[in-house]
Each structure stands twice: as C-alpha cells, then as structure tokens.
Amino acid sequence: MKNIEYAYWYDWRKKTENIPKDVRLYYGHETCEHLLPHQHTASEFAKYISDHRSSKLCLVTPFLTDAGIQKALKLIDCLLTVLYELEVICSDWGLLYYLSRHKIGTPVVGRLLAGQISDPRILRIVDDNHTPEPRKIRHVNGHHCVLKRKMPSNALKQHYKSCSIDKHETISFLTDSGIHRCELNNVAQGIELNLSGYTYSLHVPEVLVSVMRRCPGDGENLNQEAVCPCPGINSNQKIVWWCHHDLPVDLFRHDNALYYQWPELPANLDRLPIDRIVFNAENIGS
C-alpha cells in the first residue's frame, strides 16, 4: 500500500478552533476572488498554525480578474513572510504562470484547470448495468421510432474518466515550469490516468460541477451587468440542494458553485499517481 498524505479544507470565515495538528490545511476560496481572506486575517491564521499546530498550508485561489491577480499576489506575499513553505492551488492560468516564472511559492494546478468531466449524468452513460427501457418517440417526419441505448465504447469510457492534463506535452510543459502537482475531483464515473511520473491530489467527497457568476440570494438577474456584488465574508452561505429524476445524485449549491458528493474512493486508487487525499466535507457544514 502506497503512502498517502491526508489534507483538510478549513473555511477561513469560521473561528480558529478545532484545527488538526501536524496536517496540511487547504485555506482560501476556490470559486470567488471576493471570498479570498483578507491579508491580516490570513497572516494571523498563518502565525497561529505556525506557532501552535505545526501544520502546512495550501492557499486555494479561484479564477481571477487582473485586479484579483494583484490581490492574490499580495496575499501570497503576506503568507510567505510568516511561513517557510506555501503551496498555491491555482484555478487561473495567469496566476500559475506568474508564480512559476518568478519562483514564488509552490504552484499547483487546481481542479478547475484539470479538464475533468464532472457532469454527474456521465455516471449513467458509463454504467454497464444501467439499461433504460426502450422509449417510443415521434420523428419530425411524423413516423414513430424506438430509442434504444447504445453502449459506450471503451474509448468513450476512457475519455469520460480522463483529464486534459494527462497528456505528454502538457505534463512535460508543466514539469519544465516547475509545476509537479494537479488537483482532481473524485468524479463518480471513476478516474483513469495514462501517464505516471506526475503527482495528483484527490478531493473527497465534494465534486465541483460548475461555477456561476453570482452567489445565491442576490436576485440573479441575468440582464444585470456581469459584475458580482458579493459582500465577501458576509455573503449568503446557505446550502441549497437540488434533485431531479434524471440525475443519479443530488446536487447542492454553495456560494457561487455547484457540487455533488461522491465519498467512495476509486477502486483503482493503488494504480493511480495520487498521493494526497483532500477531505473537503468541511465546506458543506451543517
């Protein structure tokens, strides 16, 4: 059995308590630049874990505007004045490139950049045991026909289980740039990686499906200017659950992103180049 490191999400908007000791903590926000911690808050947190918990810190960042990149860089610089080591999980190619080029911290490819297919309906496509009853429909020419399921090919199954990072040219480019880790969703259809020699982290049980422009509760008028009025720490943190008969799992919305839960680890975990499991159930709370 290979050695696997365990890491935990910590919501910076909560009080600094019940923090595990001697572990790796994921800190920040993955989907909204307005929900990144303030420099003072982050600095105080870093000092606390450095003095009392001996924990390692990963700063998680979302996709960013130009102003957001400057905010993230100041936050990273602030943390590096306290910590001797800092991984930065990047969901923005611009930030990833800047950190790599200027040798700042340890940049990591975030799961928003990994190129996985996270639509939960894929589970039914690749499930050999799921065979819906033939369905009669009316063709546009007036004739009736019967729809029957066509089983997916092995190549299509492999595509659904893969990620776009898993290519020789991509991994070679990232490695040459000093980027040696990528974050992955624990997608329900399973994971297949063709290449070894690169390192991955697996997020469990939340699977990030989609990111939206706005958080719940702000009216969501699509005719408004596409500028998020997020109030930051005081944003609506209510979890909204969705279910539908066409979905094999329930979805839930937290902040400006859509997720589902899949706690079952991949059956082929021992054969995958995954050496870290990130538990992110903290995000959904009670």
C-alpha positions in Angstrom: 0.0 0.0 0.0 1.5 3.4 -1.0 1.8 6.2 1.4 -1.0 8.8 1.1 -1.0 12.2 2.7 -4.3 13.5 4.1 -5.2 17.1 3.9 -8.2 19.1 5.1 -10.2 22.1 4.0 -10.5 24.9 6.5 -13.1 27.6 6.0 -11.3 30.9 6.9 -14.7 32.5 7.6 -15.0 30.4 10.8 -13.3 30.8 14.1 -9.8 29.5 14.5 -10.6 26.4 16.6 -10.6 22.6 16.2 -7.7 22.8 13.8 -5.9 19.4 13.4 -2.3 19.4 14.4 0.6 18.4 12.1 -1.6 18.2 8.9 -1.8 20.0 5.6 -4.6 22.6 5.5 -6.4 24.0 2.4 -7.2 27.6 3.0 -8.8 30.3 0.8 -11.6 30.0 -1.7 -11.8 28.1 -5.0 -14.5 29.8 -7.0 -14.8 33.5 -6.0 -12.0 36.1 -5.7 -14.2 38.2 -3.5 -14.2 35.4 -0.9 -10.4 35.2 -0.5 -9.3 36.0 3.0 -8.0 39.5 3.8 -4.2 39.8 4.3 -4.5 40.5 8.1 -6.8 37.5 8.6 -4.6 35.2 6.6 -1.4 36.4 8.4 -2.9 35.9 11.8 -4.1 32.4 10.8 -0.6 31.5 9.4 1.0 32.7 12.6 -1.4 30.6 14.7 -0.8 27.3 12.8 2.9 28.0 12.7 3.2 28.6 16.5 0.6 26.1 17.7 -0.2 23.4 15.1 3.0 22.8 13.0 0.7 22.4 10.0 1.5 23.0 6.4 -0.7 25.5 4.5 -2.1 25.4 0.9 -3.6 28.7 -0.3 -6.5 27.9 -2.7 -7.3 30.6 -5.2 -10.1 31.0 -7.8 -10.1 32.2 -11.4 -9.1 35.8 -11.3 -9.5 39.2 -12.9 -6.5 41.4 -13.3 -7.3 43.1 -10.0 -7.8 39.7 -8.5 -4.4 38.5 -9.5 -2.8 41.5 -7.8 -4.9 40.8 -4.7 -3.8 37.1 -4.7 -0.1 38.0 -5.1 -0.3 40.4 -2.1 -2.0 37.6 -0.1 0.7 35.1 -1.1 3.5 37.5 -0.2 1.8 38.1 3.1 1.7 34.4 3.9 5.3 33.8 2.8 6.5 36.4 5.3 5.2 34.0 8.0 5.6 30.5 6.5 8.7 28.9 5.1 6.6 26.8 2.7 3.4 27.6 0.8 1.6 25.7 -1.9 -0.7 27.8 -4.0 -3.5 26.0 -5.7 -4.2 27.9 -8.9 -7.5 28.0 -10.7 -6.2 30.7 -13.1 -3.6 30.1 -15.8 -2.3 33.7 -15.4 -1.5 33.3 -11.7 0.0 29.8 -12.3 2.3 31.2 -15.0 3.3 34.2 -12.9 4.2 32.1 -9.8 6.1 29.6 -11.9 8.1 32.3 -13.8 9.0 34.2 -10.7 9.7 31.2 -8.5 7.1 32.2 -5.9 5.9 29.5 -3.5 4.9 26.1 -4.9 2.3 26.5 -7.7 -0.2 23.7 -8.2 -2.7 23.1 -11.0 -6.2 23.5 -9.4 -9.0 21.1 -10.2 -10.8 23.9 -12.2 -7.9 23.6 -14.7 -7.5 19.8 -14.7 -10.0 19.3 -17.5 -12.1 16.6 -15.9 -15.7 15.9 -17.0 -17.7 16.3 -13.8 -21.3 16.2 -15.0 -22.9 13.6 -12.8 -25.1 12.3 -15.6 -21.9 10.7 -17.1 -22.3 8.0 -14.4 -25.3 6.5 -16.2 -23.6 6.6 -19.6 -20.6 4.5 -18.4 -22.6 2.2 -16.1 -23.0 -1.1 -17.9 -25.8 -2.1 -15.5 -28.0 0.9 -16.3 -30.2 0.0 -19.3 -33.3 2.2 -19.6 -36.4 0.8 -21.2 -36.7 1.5 -25.0 -38.7 4.7 -25.5 -41.0 5.4 -28.4 -40.8 8.9 -29.8 -42.3 10.7 -32.8 -39.9 11.6 -35.6 -40.0 15.0 -37.3 -41.5 13.4 -40.4 -44.4 12.0 -38.4 -43.2 8.4 -38.1 -42.7 6.8 -34.8 -39.4 5.1 -33.8 -38.0 3.4 -30.7 -34.9 4.8 -28.9 -32.7 2.1 -27.5 -29.5 2.6 -25.5 -26.2 2.2 -27.4 -23.4 1.0 -25.1 -20.4 3.4 -25.0 -17.2 2.2 -26.4 -14.1 1.6 -24.2 -12.5 4.7 -25.8 -15.5 6.9 -24.8 -15.4 5.5 -21.3 -11.7 6.3 -21.1 -12.4 9.8 -22.3 -15.0 10.4 -19.6 -12.7 9.1 -16.9 -9.6 11.1 -18.1 -8.5 14.7 -17.6 -6.9 17.0 -20.2 -3.7 17.5 -18.1 -2.9 13.8 -18.6 -1.0 14.3 -21.9 2.7 14.0 -22.6 3.1 17.5 -24.0 1.1 19.1 -21.1 2.9 17.3 -18.3 6.2 18.0 -20.0 5.4 21.7 -20.1 4.3 21.8 -16.5 7.2 19.9 -15.2 9.7 22.1 -17.1 7.9 25.1 -15.5 8.4 23.6 -12.0 4.8 22.6 -11.5 4.6 19.0 -10.3 1.1 18.6 -8.8 -2.5 18.7 -10.0 -5.8 18.6 -8.0 -8.6 16.2 -9.1 -12.3 15.7 -8.4 -13.3 12.3 -7.2 -15.8 12.0 -10.1 -18.5 9.4 -9.9 -17.6 7.6 -13.1 -14.1 6.9 -11.9 -10.6 8.1 -12.9 -8.1 6.7 -15.4 -4.7 8.3 -15.9 -2.4 7.1 -18.7 0.8 8.7 -17.5 2.8 8.1 -14.4 5.5 10.4 -13.0 3.2 13.3 -12.2 1.5 13.8 -8.8 -2.1 14.3 -8.1 -4.4 15.2 -5.1 -7.9 13.8 -4.9 -10.7 15.9 -3.3 -13.3 13.9 -1.4 -16.3 13.9 -1.1 -17.2 17.1 -2.9 -17.1 17.1 -6.7 -17.1 20.6 -8.3 -19.5 20.6 -11.2 -19.9 24.2 -12.3 -19.1 27.7 -11.3 -21.6 30.6 -11.6 -21.2 34.3 -11.8 -23.1 35.1 -8.6 -23.8 33.7 -5.1 -27.4 32.7 -4.1 -29.7 35.4 -2.8 -28.6 38.4 -4.9 -31.5 38.2 -7.3 -29.6 36.6 -10.1 -31.0 38.9 -12.8 -29.1 37.8 -15.9 -29.8 41.2 -17.5 -27.7 42.9 -15.0 -24.1 43.8 -15.7 -21.9 40.8 -15.1 -20.2 42.2 -12.0 -20.5 40.2 -8.8 -21.8 42.3 -5.9 -20.5 39.7 -3.4 -20.2 41.2 0.1 -17.3 38.9 1.0 -17.3 37.4 4.5 -21.0 38.4 5.0 -22.1 36.5 1.8 -25.0 34.1 2.0 -23.5 30.8 3.0 -26.8 28.8 2.9 -26.5 25.4 1.1 -29.2 24.8 -1.5 -29.9 21.2 -2.5 -31.3 20.2 -5.9 -32.6 16.8 -7.0 -34.1 15.5 -10.3 -35.1 12.1 -11.5 -32.7 12.4 -14.4 -29.7 12.9 -12.0 -28.2 9.9 -10.3 -27.0 12.1 -7.4 -28.3 15.2 -5.7 -26.6 18.5 -6.4 -26.0 21.3 -3.9 -25.1 24.9 -4.4 -22.6 26.6 -2.1 -21.5 30.2 -2.7 -21.3 30.5 -6.5 -20.6 26.9 -7.3 -22.5 23.6 -7.9 -21.3 20.3 -6.3 -22.3 16.8 -5.6 -20.9 14.3 -3.1 -19.1 11.1 -4.0 -17.4 9.7 -0.9 -16.4 6.3 -2.5 -12.7 6.2 -3.4 -11.7 4.9 -6.9 -11.3 1.1 -7.0 -8.0 1.6 -8.8 -6.6 4.1 -6.3 -3.4 2.0 -5.8 -2.6 2.2 -9.5 -3.2 5.9 -9.8 -0.4 8.5 -9.2 -2.5 10.0 -6.3 -0.5 10.6 -3.1 -2.8 13.0 -1.3 -6.5 12.9 -0.4 -8.1 16.3 0.5 -11.2 16.0 2.7 -13.5 18.9 1.9 -16.7 18.0 3.7 -15.9 21.0 6.0 -17.3 23.1 3.2 -20.9 22.0 3.4 -21.1 22.2 7.2 -24.4 21.6 9.0 
